[in-house]
Amino acid sequence: MLRKNQQFLTQVYMVADLAVIQASFLLAWWLRFESGLFGFVYPIPIKYYLVWSLVYGGIALLTGLISGLYSPKRRKRFADDFIRVLQTHIIGFFLLLGAMYFAKEINISRSYLFLYMVFSIFFIVLYRYGVKQTLRIMRRKGYNKQYMLIIGAGALGRRFHLNMQHYPELGYEIVGFLDDELKWKKGETEYPEVLGKLADLRAILDRFKIIDEVILALPYGESDKYPELMAVCEQAGVHIMIVPDYYDFLPTRPVFDNFAGMPLINVREVPLDLAVNRFFKRLFDILFAGLAIIITSPIMLAVAIGVKMTSPGPVIFKQERVGFNRRTFQMYKFRSMQAQTPDSDEEDTGWTTENDPRRTKFGTFIRRTSLDELPQFFNVLLGQMSVVGPRPERPHYVELFREKVPNYMLKHHVLPGITGYAQCAGLRGDTSIEKRIEYDLFYIENWTLLFDLRLVLLTIYKMFTDKSAY
């Protein structure tokens, strides 16, 4: 049933992609040749463009099949789908240009092709996002479910079950457990029933035809049972997934690699280790920071005047922070507290707390609205910070936390940010360092450009709605 449904969904996606591509062709044709926005032109007949549009549709579908665009997506993030769409259509576009070159087609408008590609990618991403969100809502309501059987009712299997309860939008339901040692009936615990022993797997799969996937969650010492269990599942045509018993030692998204003909787990591969990812993140930082400085320059001028008029001292507050690769830099902010005396070290070693007596009245306002952070866009242009990333900390606290907080120093694998995942989750000021690092590491290990855009939009929203900043 699972494969049948997936095959049907793949066909629907392919038909929908082809329809969107042809609709983009019509929109690009109208905009380029009929709208008058590009001036009056004498295009060659539309039938020639239609032929190449159909050719491109075929190229895009074939490229999508090869690149895995139409593979199952229930467990994947939308960011993965977005990247796959981009890859498919960029490759398809160059294949189209190559086909046009060999066909000696020189009359097709290049500006039309650009519009055609932009519309195709935009509308495919848009409708796929809508489909994914619709499916998530349906699954939360109990539709489009898939069913799992967990082999191993010990700590590992129970933890997997509890984790699955936090993701109802994935649409999975646990049928039950198999275990040789533990046994309980339905309703005796918070977990599904233990249906039998491991030797009963074949009978259970025959009895529960609805089972789509089997989760192997046995302790490390029982891994010798895996080959037989996997053989039974494969004979029944059921998908198998293994939860490793060293789960606690792995990051959120370990990377599986192949080395010398053997599968390996790369424990911590950071997406921004790749030069292409660093390039696009830096390009985004420069463009966004430059635009932000231009747009907010009147606001920054007003804030500077407000700081100067409401308390004596400098307008800009500079503070040493630890950044990328543990290097220090001077981070800029609008001063929101009383100017320090030369012999005071309070600001260097003290947290900002709610109702902090050091704040000025105007400083309270700019901190609550995050306007004090605006000068950090200059840090971004200087390459010392990124728009999005873990917040940088003072050297005093870095030395304090590096020994006390597990994985604390891993945050310095990327540029620090003006905003970050932890801050968007409300973890700012005098809050749990351990929790902040947990969010920072998730961001580092799961970075995508879409993730950055999402956090930027969430930050802007919170600037106007969040009353917890101080």
Salt bridges, closest charged atoms under 4 A:
ASP17 OD2 - ARG128 NH2 2.95
ASP80 OD1 - ARG77 NH2 3.24
ASP80 OD2 - ARG253 NH2 3.80
ASP81 OD2 - ARG128 NH1 3.51
GLU169 OE2 - ARG136 NH1 3.54
GLU169 OE1 - ARG140 NH2 3.19
GLU173 OE1 - LYS145 NZ 2.61
ASP180 OD2 - LYS225 NZ 3.38
GLU213 OE2 - ARG75 NH1 2.91
GLU222 OE1 - LYS225 NZ 3.12
ASP248 OD1 - ARG159 NH1 2.34
GLU347 OE1 - ARG358 NH1 3.30
ASP356 OD2 - ARG358 NH2 2.74
ASP372 OD2 - LYS333 NZ 3.46
GLU373 OE2 - LYS333 NZ 3.92
GLU373 OE1 - ARG391 NH2 3.24
GLU393 OE2 - ARG394 NE 3.45
GLU399 OE2 - ARG402 NH1 3.38
GLU438 OE2 - LYS435 NZ 3.68
GLU445 OE2 - ARG268 NH1 2.18
ASP452 OD2 - LYS281 NZ 2.68
